Amino acid sequence: MTVNAALAVTTTSLAGAQVGEPYTAMLTATGGTPPRTWSLAAGTLPAGLSLTPSSGVISGTPTAAVNSDALTFAVADSNVPAQHRSVNLGLTVAPSSISIAISPRAAALTLGETTNLSVTTNDPLGVTWSLTPAAGSFAPVQSTSGTGTTFTAPGTAGTYTITATSITNPTLTSSIALGVTGLQGLFTYRNDSARDGVNTQEYALTPGSGGTGGSVGTGTFGKLYSCIADGAVYAQPLWAANLTINGARHNVVFVASAHDSLFAFDADANPCVQLWSVSLIDGAHGANPGEVTVPSGTSGYQVGVGSGDITPEVGVIGTPVIDPSSGTLYVVSKSMDPTGTYFYQRLHAIDVTTGNEKAVNSPVLIQGTYPGTGDGTMTTTFNARYENQRTGLALISGSIYIAWAAHEDAPPYYGWVMGYTYGSSGFTQVSVLNVTPNVQYGGIWMGGGAPSADASGHLYLITGNGGFDATSTSAPNNDYGDSLLQLSVTPNPTTPSAAFSVSRYFTPQDEADDDADDKDFGAGGAAVLANVTSGTGTVGVVVGGGKDGSLYILNQASLGGFSSTDSGAWQKIATGYHIFSTVSMWNDTIYLGPFSGPLTSYALQTSTTPSQFVQQAHATDPVSWGFPGPSPAISATGTTNGVVWALDNNHYCTNQSSSCGPAVLHAYDATSLVELWNSSMAAGGADAAGNAVKFTVPAIANGKVYVGTRGNNTGGALGSTSIAGELDVYGLQPN
């Protein structure tokens, strides 16, 4: 006598099918007396499929889509009497063409940052997610249309691929690129103390070829959103990763306005999210009651001669600097009392998480003196009204350095440089320099650039029109108009005027003509530092140029002094165009955006001794840039994927501009200078920025480009239009 086990169905689910694709699935059971017979007890098999009773095989080619059809299958064995069992199963038939789309189209994250991904698909069973190379984390592992997954970026910077795979047909996938950056921040003007304008930790923005194949091109890149400010944004936006503000982690972009305000915006939130904003001329930030920004323009002006170079007001103009180790943002404000009698410039230490002053001894009122006869006595005195703090601040070896020029060349003015340290007792002035103490002028403009610094702590800057007497054998011989200076600094809180010394300098042979004809050497071209290959070694060079149209490449170890032939220069390139901008340096290549000429690259050739820079490429659109010409910035993944970003600010709306209109952001392949995209291409002005601001430069970080503008202000008085200032944010477009 044989006793068989009880009959039991072991199939618990059926694989999905797809219209037009052959399908086979087998129902299984154990126990009972073979052979077993299968039948469909309830429901209807999808069209094109049939059940074989003897084997329990469901097979065929589905002809219509079905979303999880409920079916009851029964099985009987051959025992007498027969045992019967049944099971309820769902069978889904997906459409003939399964589509999968992931949003966003591409992603840019910082290390360990969390984001949400969503999927749109007609696969009824949904998708599973994966990352290549394997890293990071996903939750949940399966998503259906309209849902998504929470993804945490890996802890290693690089380029990754996120893939959604069809559950019904695992051969069907959709993928997006993921760039994960280890960039901690853009804490200073043009990203670093070399002022080279390069971010080599950009993984999401890639050039492709001719605007296709990369992430920067029409249809893939464009304007995402805008953030509103209360005044024109002359300063470069700054960016910091992973700051905790109000109990949550954010990437943050900082904006300073000419209305003496600071803003912290979430760098990624769309629409814009303001995290905090403060006025630097209220009581909490050290101002006296009633202080206002300084009117500037063609009427009612309190600085300059009424040319209206900066309109409609002067507040924060120079780019701040951030100390990431202490979470402190240093910024200079300018203001006056309501009667226009007293003028103030203050250096503030701001907590980046709140906008508050860091200590009771912040801010400090900026004052200074320096030996010289330019004021008619034996001492020159800093005058807050006449001095224009246009250059970016520099944070070098624990000291904050600030430089000044004039408002519209209105005397009396000088090129001042001051250094401060900040500690538990507040600010201490540790260095003061007047670069033309006996003759006035010599302003430090550099097109809004900032002093640069080498590894030894030397500062580099370029001065404008002013007397030059450094070659004189008798005093005075410390006036350095139209010169590139290398400064040694020994901070001296007791006698700040003794802290600076000019360790080396370069003065072009046409300095006298520059001074007489207003062809400032220091009109643009902030001193940019780089190490380049020459012969068998590496040479540290400094690059700069100005209105006379010559670009000078100088050896940091021997700047060249003054000669009637410029023989001390490592190389002199006669560009044929006025230079009001700062060059960029990447992969031994100089990128120059001159006024009235094309964006041009000069590549280092090592076949000559010493090595020489020669023209490599120039952009054909635009063929000629209007005033002042762009200071190009570069995003790259190390030495690859270079994209050159350039702002056309020609339509900057103030009195000396030819017109008023939006800033235009351009992107070029860094190797060929073929244009990939610009913000005027989109239909209906969808990518248009706010109205342009002269000398403004873009900031590029974590897949986005940040551009400061004057909103819809057309150069008129503050409040004459609805938006006095604006930050425009560009990046990878959503699907």
Secondary structure as GFF3:
##gff-version 3
##sequence-region A 1 735
A	DSSP	beta_strand	8	9	.	.	.	ID=ss1
A	DSSP	beta_strand	17	18	.	.	.	ID=ss2
A	DSSP	beta_strand	23	26	.	.	.	ID=ss3
A	DSSP	beta_strand	29	30	.	.	.	ID=ss4
A	DSSP	beta_strand	37	42	.	.	.	ID=ss5
A	DSSP	beta_strand	49	52	.	.	.	ID=ss6
A	DSSP	beta_strand	57	60	.	.	.	ID=ss7
A	DSSP	beta_strand	66	76	.	.	.	ID=ss8
A	DSSP	beta_strand	84	94	.	.	.	ID=ss9
A	DSSP	beta_strand	100	103	.	.	.	ID=ss10
A	DSSP	beta_strand	106	110	.	.	.	ID=ss11
A	DSSP	beta_strand	114	121	.	.	.	ID=ss12
A	DSSP	beta_strand	127	132	.	.	.	ID=ss13
A	DSSP	beta_strand	137	139	.	.	.	ID=ss14
A	DSSP	beta_strand	142	143	.	.	.	ID=ss15
A	DSSP	beta_strand	148	152	.	.	.	ID=ss16
A	DSSP	beta_strand	158	166	.	.	.	ID=ss17
A	DSSP	beta_strand	173	181	.	.	.	ID=ss18
A	DSSP	beta_strand	185	186	.	.	.	ID=ss19
A	DSSP	three_ten_helix	189	191	.	.	.	ID=ss20
A	DSSP	beta_strand	198	199	.	.	.	ID=ss21
A	DSSP	beta_strand	221	229	.	.	.	ID=ss22
A	DSSP	beta_strand	238	245	.	.	.	ID=ss23
A	DSSP	beta_strand	248	257	.	.	.	ID=ss24
A	DSSP	beta_strand	261	266	.	.	.	ID=ss25
A	DSSP	beta_strand	274	279	.	.	.	ID=ss26
A	DSSP	three_ten_helix	283	285	.	.	.	ID=ss27
A	DSSP	beta_strand	294	295	.	.	.	ID=ss28
A	DSSP	beta_strand	313	314	.	.	.	ID=ss29
A	DSSP	beta_strand	321	323	.	.	.	ID=ss30
A	DSSP	beta_strand	328	336	.	.	.	ID=ss31
A	DSSP	beta_strand	343	351	.	.	.	ID=ss32
A	DSSP	beta_strand	364	365	.	.	.	ID=ss33
A	DSSP	beta_strand	369	371	.	.	.	ID=ss34
A	DSSP	beta_strand	379	381	.	.	.	ID=ss35
A	DSSP	beta_strand	387	388	.	.	.	ID=ss36
A	DSSP	beta_strand	394	396	.	.	.	ID=ss37
A	DSSP	beta_strand	399	403	.	.	.	ID=ss38
A	DSSP	beta_strand	405	406	.	.	.	ID=ss39
A	DSSP	beta_strand	416	423	.	.	.	ID=ss40
A	DSSP	beta_strand	426	434	.	.	.	ID=ss41
A	DSSP	three_ten_helix	446	448	.	.	.	ID=ss42
A	DSSP	beta_strand	452	453	.	.	.	ID=ss43
A	DSSP	beta_strand	459	462	.	.	.	ID=ss44
A	DSSP	beta_strand	484	489	.	.	.	ID=ss45
A	DSSP	three_ten_helix	496	498	.	.	.	ID=ss46
A	DSSP	beta_strand	500	507	.	.	.	ID=ss47
A	DSSP	alpha_helix	511	516	.	.	.	ID=ss48
A	DSSP	three_ten_helix	521	523	.	.	.	ID=ss49
A	DSSP	beta_strand	528	534	.	.	.	ID=ss50
A	DSSP	beta_strand	537	545	.	.	.	ID=ss51
A	DSSP	beta_strand	550	555	.	.	.	ID=ss52
A	DSSP	beta_strand	561	562	.	.	.	ID=ss53
A	DSSP	beta_strand	571	574	.	.	.	ID=ss54
A	DSSP	beta_strand	584	586	.	.	.	ID=ss55
A	DSSP	beta_strand	589	592	.	.	.	ID=ss56
A	DSSP	beta_strand	600	605	.	.	.	ID=ss57
A	DSSP	beta_strand	612	618	.	.	.	ID=ss58
A	DSSP	beta_strand	633	637	.	.	.	ID=ss59
A	DSSP	beta_strand	640	648	.	.	.	ID=ss60
A	DSSP	beta_strand	664	669	.	.	.	ID=ss61
A	DSSP	beta_strand	675	678	.	.	.	ID=ss62
A	DSSP	three_ten_helix	683	685	.	.	.	ID=ss63
A	DSSP	beta_strand	699	701	.	.	.	ID=ss64
A	DSSP	beta_strand	704	709	.	.	.	ID=ss65
A	DSSP	beta_strand	725	732	.	.	.	ID=ss66
###
